């Protein structure tokens, strides 16, 4: 229940939960459906569900609330003028797909709601227009946990189209939770890539004092406008200070913290470059340089591929589950050097028969490690050889997430035999032949 | 095929693949079954499968090979005399359960084989007998990937029995791949623990120059003999140098590298103590101290609990799969702050109906994050609230592996209602209320 004051007011206006209402507060007008108070919500704050699906909370005392009919519209202030661009600056494209970087927080509830238009980012961050001549595109706006390969494909096509239309670099803003899956997908989908493709986002929404949104976007724009890197990567804070960002290879990077600004880390690899807000780029590792030719897209993706984390007493029946559903590929996240339970001690039985059965049916199975750092190696212990001799592909030092994306991409573009052959062959830097001593926990 | 020389020899002696043979080389005699050459194996090395299941390779040129009948026996040299113990030193117990720490490597093939007897560790490391008066026990000897909760229970009972028989501390040697699952299990199973329980192992077998076995075991013995910590933890190399080891809380530690000596790291926590080979203990964090009373065991464990890693386009059908098999608990390893796909964009559908259905049937579902570092938080985004409002327990900063073990333990000892209630309540330090700024990537 809301507070007595709110309940009395709503009753007097004939407003019930689920009704479409208009709320005016602090010069902003929003429209949406009145939601019931949540258990954790404050009694003196009303909750409105926007058309976008996001909930926003508004302090009752400051708001003017009216019942309305018809469609709710997106929140936001009045349309702003177009940002002035400098035609002499390098031409880059900004592809906006949603995520925290485009969100604003509601301080009363801690909830967040999205910006009205992607172009608002240019208004919010005037520095951007001094770095590059920016074209903004937005194929969709979604939370990253809901992105599937269809969205990855859309982004790949949009990126290639922008590059082939003259953009010397592309920035893609995206929700951070699955950003490293997306960066891996784009790494494989974009063929003969001839421009920096810089994914970025924010861990804190852009109207918070501690937001990383501005610096991440500015540094990403600097890389897109100035660097000679022809790879897909992620540009996020190097440390939790605002000193600089780092650009990490799209297949060798992972979100390693749920909330820190420096959550993204290179795994079994070094950052490709460090970059400051004012455009100083410090190249740190080997990378593919911009050459000539057209960037094309090979965007096939197999719908039926799974990533399974193995654990003590885990059931090998999970393999049958996927095989029975017609899955064509499975990545295992094994323990240590790439183990599954193989002994009779596992109450759920050895994984050997199910893995062997699936492979006989033509399913491609790859092995990675849940340690994340380091590589798998089938040659050290007998138990490992038992698994590898069934035909499981040991994926070197590839991240489980990258291996999952790679296998989906391979099976979407090649037959199973070729996919199996290519799975542990290095295509875009996803395998590091010799991991450096310092490439651990950086 | 082996080399012509070997094939000719085997033929002349009437030895075929699978035959029981005796091989004498370098003063060692082993017995086992002749194996076919593996694809990767050397042509001039014969492979013998020991009774233990381990393969060993022997350079043909140096070996005397004879065909035999009857049972093969374990490899090893002649029995050694009992190690002399000093009764005035603190009394500790060493529980040996297998793993690399008790293996020797065969330099010709890179394969490993186990020591004949756990007591050999005392012979191999004479320093141990100067630290403590050591009783060696070995309830079983297994590779850690094959340990299931039955073995965790055996270890828990063995540890409690040793403590209650007068051991002031216990060292448990164990394979490293699932050591952090075991340390979590022992943390919950041992009640009113009144002694240091120090798990250790090795990333490199004990006869390699780079082995960490000696130092890990010596430092673990120092902690068991001298520290006042009454917790279960893992003692392994702090860095890849041999300067010191670190003792990490059993529920807040994880194997983060497949091969490095410093693979085990505290997650969302600090090491409890640093320890050197000569017994200098530097206490670093808060911990439970040795008190009075008897250590008891609450070792119940539910067989039907799963850990599921969520990924883009992952199928919610996996929930039904486990529910249909009668599973009572599921830990999800979500993205970011604890997400599953909830939107219609996921080709496999939203996870909401399946999660909701499982919870209605009484399955306890917990949420952790695949970032490993940081905590889940159901209050930030609408998509998170959608999941938490179904009754999913958000497990704070608990590691996915620890949450899996905890849920299995809870459901093995309490009813579902109580288990759900306790899942995100701190019991033995598995939840860190306030993660320190420096507790990331250390």
Interface residues (C-beta under 8 A of the other chain):
Chain A: X38 X40 X53 X54 X55 X110 X111 X112 X142 X143 X144 X145 X146 X147 X148 X149 X150 X151 X176 X177 X178 X181 X240 X254 X255 X256 X257 X258 X259 X260 X262 X263 X265 X303 X305 X306 X307 X308 X309 X311 X312 X313 X314 X315 X317 X318 X321 X325 X333 X334 X335 X336 X337 X338 X339 X340 X341 X342 X343 X345 X346 X347 X369 X371 X372 X373 X374 X375 X376 X377 X379 X380 X381 X382 X383 X385 X389 X400 X401 X404 X408 X437 X440 X441 X442
Chain B: X38 X40 X49 X53 X54 X55 X110 X111 X112 X142 X143 X144 X145 X146 X147 X148 X149 X150 X151 X176 X177 X178 X181 X240 X255 X256 X257 X258 X259 X260 X262 X263 X265 X303 X305 X306 X307 X308 X309 X311 X312 X313 X314 X315 X317 X318 X321 X325 X333 X334 X335 X336 X337 X338 X339 X340 X341 X342 X343 X345 X346 X347 X369 X371 X372 X373 X374 X375 X376 X377 X379 X380 X381 X382 X383 X385 X389 X400 X401 X404 X408 X437 X440 X441 X442
